[in-house]
Amino acid sequence: MDAFFIVRVAAVIVIALIYMLFDLFNRRNVPSVFAYATIGLGTVFTIFYLNITTIAVSAAIAIVIGALGYLVYRAGQLGGADVIEFAAISLILPIQPVPYLSSIFQFNLPFIISTFIATGVVALAMIPLYYLPLASSTAKKGLWGCVKRSDIMKGAILAAAYLAFLVFLAFGTPASTIGLILVLVVMLSSIVTMTFEKPITDSMVEYIKVDKLEEGDMIALNLMSVKEIREMKRKVKGFDRLATMKIINEMKGKRISKRLPVYRKAMPLALPIFIGIILSLLFGNLLLLII
């Protein structure tokens, strides 16, 4: 195996590990210097391919990831550091390598696609494990006291859909055992998350004053009424899910006293990203294990 390729894999793992440690132990704050340094390092790794075609492909993937990630960030669905981490990883390892524990051909797909999919699976599996204990400790009525009949119905419908899909995979396609287990994990996590959506959402949120808002905070608009959102948009131009410095300063200038629901207790995404990278290196694109 190419020694420089091993260095690339090691660099991806180390960078993802450091992002995870910052996310876990530094109040989810990744220093800008470190984040941009990883982009610089990724650029150096890309140049060292010494092949104009490979360099162009690597740069194109990173640009697409950065652009799409920025749109998702502006929509308040992803942290800025997470976007930079994805871009840096795609620069260092643009194409999915041969998995260490799987012989399935990877079709030369971008490695970052495998990372996205694995991160999503891990995050979905972790949501009940991470949030239900928090929700249980804060819910005054208990977990089941927060669940409505409609929530149970939605969970039941989702369970029926997943069971039909599992039957199809088991008897209609050559899905691997690992693939079936993955679908089962996603199914159970999705059903639990759907059923306990309200207490889980409440456990992510902290109601804080405007002067405590930080740039990049994500406001839980789903916990605000239509009237409240309309009123805020009337007072503050551009008010939306993502708290930018412009919006924060405008709210401070207009002395907005209302406490806003902010996702301050959200699960650190860098943890699922790190696990997703390891899974992608070991097994490749997880979708290929299913289909």
N, C-alpha and C positions, 0 to 999 in steps of 0.2 A: 504494500500500500504506500502511495506517495506520502513522504514525510510532511510536505507542506500542506497536504489535505488534512493530515492529523492535527497539524497546528491550527488549521481553520476550524475544525470541529471543536478542538479544545477552547479556542477563542470564543466561539458561540456559547459554549456551556458556561465559561467563566463570566462572560458579559451578562448572560441571562441570570446567573447566580447573584451577581452584584446588584442588578436591578431588583431582584427579589428581596435581597437583604435590606436595601434602602426602603422598598415598599413596606416590608414587615416591621422594621425597627426604626424608621426615620419618619414616622407619621405620614407614610405614603408620598413623601417628598424626595424626588430624585434630583440631585444637584444638576443645574443646567450645564456646568462645566463637564461633568462626567457624561451626560447624555450626548452633548455635541461631540465630545471626544470619541465616543463609540462610532459616530457617523464618519469622523475623520479616519479612524482605524479601519472601518469598513471600506472606505475609499481606497486606502493604501492596499488592502487585501485584493480589491478588485483590479487595481492597476497591475499588481504582481501576477495576474494571469498572463500578462505579456501577449495577449491575443486580442486583436481589435474587435473581433466578433463577440467573444466571451465578455469583454469589457462592456460592449454596447448592450448586450443582453442583460448583464448584471445591473448596469445603470438604469436601463429602461424599467426593469422590475422594481427597483428601489424608488424610482420617480413615481410610478403608478401607485405603489404602496403608500408613499408619502402623501400623494395628492388625495387618494381615497381616504386615507387615515385622517388627514386634516379636515375633510368634509365631515367625517364621523365625529371628530373631536369638536368641531364647531356646532354640531347638532347636540352636543352634550352627552354622547353615548360612549366616549372613550377618553382616557386621560392622554394629555400631550406626551408624557414620557413613554407611554405604551406605544404610541405611533412612532416615535423616534427609535425605540427598541426594535420594533418590527422592521423598520427601514435599515437599521444597522445590521441586523441578522441577515436580511436579504442581500446586502452587499457582500458580506463575508462568505455566505453559502447560498448562492443564487439558485442552484439546481438541486433537487432532492437526490442525495447520494443513495447508493445501494444500502438498504437497511441491514443492520447487523443481525437481526433475528427473523428476517423474513426473506423469502425468495421471490416474492411477487414483483413483477416488472413495474417500474414507477413512471414510465412514459416520459421521462425527462421533464416532469412537472416542476414548477418552482418550489423550492423547499418551504417558502413562507406559506404556501397554500396548505401544505401538510401541517405546518405549525398552527395556522388558523383553526383548522378542523380539530386537531388534537386539543388545542387550548379550549375550544368551545365544549368539547366532550368533558374534559376535566372540570371546567368551571361549572357546567350543568350538574355534574355528579357531586361537586363540593357544596353547591348551594344549600341543600337540605342539611348537610352535616355542619356547615358553618353557621347558618342562620337560625335553624330551629331551636338550638339551645338558647340563643340570644332572645328569640321571640318568646320562648317559654318562660324566661326569667322576667320579662317585662310585661307580658300580656296579663292584664288584671283578671280577665275572665278565663284564663287558660287558653291553650292553643285551639281546642275544639270550640270554645266559646266565641272565637273570632271567625269561625267558618260558617258561611251561609249555605243554604240548600243549593243555591245556584253554583257555588264553588264545588260542591260534591258532584253535581251533575256535569260540570265542565271536566272534572277529573275523570269521571266515569266514561265520558265520550272520548276523551284522549286515550284512556286505557283500551277501549274497544278498537280504536284506530291503530294503536301500536300492536295489539294482539293480532289483528288481521295482517299487519306488515310482517310480524314475526313468522306467522304461518306461511306467508308467501315466500319468505327467505328460506325457511326450513325445507319446504317441499318444492318450491318453484325455481330456486337458484342454487348454484354451488357455493353458497356462503360458507365461510370457515366457522369453526367453533368459536374462535376469538371474535369474529364478526358478530355472531349471534349474541355473545356475552356483552359486547359493546352496545348493541341495540337494546338489550335488556336493561343495562345500567342506565342508559339515556331514558328509556321508558319509565323506569321507576322514579328516577330523579324528576322527570318532567311532570309526572302525575302528582308527586308530593308537592312540588313547587306550585303547580296550578291550584291544588286544593288549599294550600296554606299561603296563598299569594298575599293576602292582606297582612297577617302577622309578620310574614317574612319582609315585606316592604317596610312596615313600621319599624322593624328592628334595624333597618339600614339607615334610618333617617334621624337627624338631630335638628330640632327647631332652634335656629340661631338668629341673632340680631344682625342688621345690615353691617354694622361696624366690625363684626367678627367674620364677615365673608372674606374669602381669599380667591384670588384669580384662579380659575380652573375648577372651582366648586360646581357641582352639578345639583341644580334645584329640582326637587321632586314635584314636577308640575301635576303628576297624576294624583297627588295628595292635596292639590288646591282645587277649589271649585271653579267652574267656568267664569263665574262672576268675579272671583278674586283675581284670576289671570287677566281678565279683560280690564279690570281696574288698574292692575299693575302696568299693563301695556299702555294704558292711557296716560299714566303718570311718567313712566320711564320708557323712552324710545329704545326699541331693540330688546326689551326684556324677553328672555327666553330661558331655556333649560341651562345653558352654559353661562356662568357668572364671569364676565370679562371685567377688566379694570374700568373700562368706560361705563359699563352698566353699574358697577359698584359705586363709582364716584358720583354718578348721577343720582343714585338712590340716597347716598349720603348727603348730597347737596339739597335734595328735596326732603330730607329728614324723614325718610320712610321708617316708621316705628314698628311695622309688622314683622313678627318673627317668621322666617321662611324655612320650609322643610328642605334640608340639604342632605345629600348622601355622604355623610361624614363617617358612617360605620360600614361602608361597603367593603366587601371582600377584596383584598389586594390582588389585582389581576396579574401582577408579575409572578405570583406563585403558580397559577394554572399555566402561564406562558412557559415557565421553566420546566414544569412537568411535561407540557405539550411538546417542547423541543426534545426532551429525552425520549418520549414515546415515538416521535417522528424519526429520530435517528435509529431507534431500535426496530421499529415496525414499518416505517414509511408512512404513506398516506393511509389513514385509518379507513377511509371510504373504500379503498381497494380491498380491504379485508372483508368488507360486507358484500360488495357487488362483484 
